Amino acid sequence: MLLLFLLVLFTQNYFSHGDLIADTCEKTEYPRICISTLRSNPDSKTADVKELARIILKAALGKVNTILNQANDLLKKTKDRLVRQSLNVCISVYDEALDEIPDAIANVGTNNSEANIQASATIVDADTCEESFSNTPFKADNNAVKQLAVVALDIIASLG
């Protein structure tokens, strides 16, 4: 009997928390990327809404690092002056994002307006990188950074 009770208790806790992810993500502009990002992170299973926002921001930070690594690699290989200028723009703005996103993560739940400003700056960074190219090699990753930042903003807004 005790085993049955514990099974029911754990099942209810698992599914009610699973609902937190779905409920939180359905209120965002990009629910699909929100749900897939959170479901792929094992920390989200026990996270509250503040931690869900932090997990989304950490995913954006991962994408920023991917872009930076690719941009630095391309910079070493290309001789084209315009491409080099565009790569340097991306490297510059995403270097800033390496500071902005961790600050946003730290401010979630304690200073949401500051977290909001920092997450918003990340969207501007992605747009700036994207617009520096006529045909960017980072289109998918820039879009992912922007969408993750928008999702983070939506979640932070729900915190009040």
URLINNOR-V507062 format. One record per pair of residues at least 24 apart in sequence whose C-alpha atoms are under 10 Angstrom apart, sorted by the first residue. I is the first residue (numbers start at 1). GAP is how many residues later the second one is. Records with the same first field share a line. If there is no record, write none. Layout:
BEGIN
I: GAP, GAP
END
This chain:
BEGIN
13: 32, 33
14: 31, 32
15: 30
17: 27, 28, 29, 30, 31
18: 26, 27, 28
20: 24, 25, 26, 27, 28, 29, 32
21: 24, 26, 27, 28, 31
24: 25, 28, 29, 127, 130, 131, 134
25: 27, 126, 127, 129, 130
27: 124, 127, 128, 131
28: 119, 122, 123, 124, 125, 126, 127, 129, 130
29: 118, 119, 121, 122, 123, 124, 125
30: 117, 118, 120, 121, 124
31: 116, 120
33: 111, 114, 115, 118
34: 113, 114, 116, 117, 118, 121
37: 111
49: 59, 60, 106, 107, 109, 110
50: 55, 57, 58, 59, 60, 62, 102, 105, 106, 108, 109
51: 54, 57, 58, 104
52: 100, 103, 104
53: 51, 52, 55, 56, 95, 96, 98, 99, 100, 101, 102, 103, 106
54: 47, 48, 50, 51, 52, 53, 54, 55, 98, 101, 102
55: 50, 93, 97
56: 49, 89, 91, 92, 93, 94, 95, 96, 97, 99
57: 44, 45, 47, 48, 51, 62, 65, 88, 91, 92, 93, 94, 95, 96
58: 43, 44, 46, 47, 90, 91, 94
59: 85, 86, 89, 90
60: 37, 41, 59, 62, 81, 82, 84, 85, 86, 87, 88, 89, 92
61: 33, 36, 37, 38, 39, 40, 41, 44, 61, 84, 87, 88
62: 36, 83
63: 77, 78, 79, 80, 81, 82, 85
64: 26, 27, 29, 30, 31, 33, 34, 37, 58, 61, 62, 77, 78, 80, 81
65: 29, 30, 32, 33
66: 72, 75
67: 24, 27, 59, 62, 70, 71, 72, 74, 75, 78
68: 24, 25, 26, 27, 30, 70
70: 67, 68
71: 66, 67
74: 63
82: 50, 51, 52
83: 49, 50, 51, 52, 53
85: 47, 48
86: 42, 43, 44, 45, 46, 47, 48, 50
87: 42, 45, 46, 49, 50
88: 41, 44
89: 36, 39, 40, 41, 42, 43, 44
90: 35, 36, 37, 38, 39, 40, 41, 42, 43, 48, 52
91: 34, 38
92: 33, 36, 37
93: 28, 29, 31, 32, 33, 34, 35, 36
94: 28, 31, 32, 34, 35
95: 30
96: 25, 26, 29
97: 24, 25, 26, 27, 28, 29
98: 24
101: 48
104: 48
105: 47
108: 44, 47, 48, 51
109: 47, 50, 51
111: 45
112: 41, 44, 45, 47, 48
113: 40, 43, 44, 47
115: 37, 38, 41
116: 33, 34, 36, 37, 38, 39, 40, 41
117: 36
118: 31, 35
119: 27, 29, 30, 31, 32, 33, 34, 37
120: 26, 29, 30, 32, 33
121: 25, 28
122: 24, 26, 27, 28
123: 24, 25, 26, 27
END
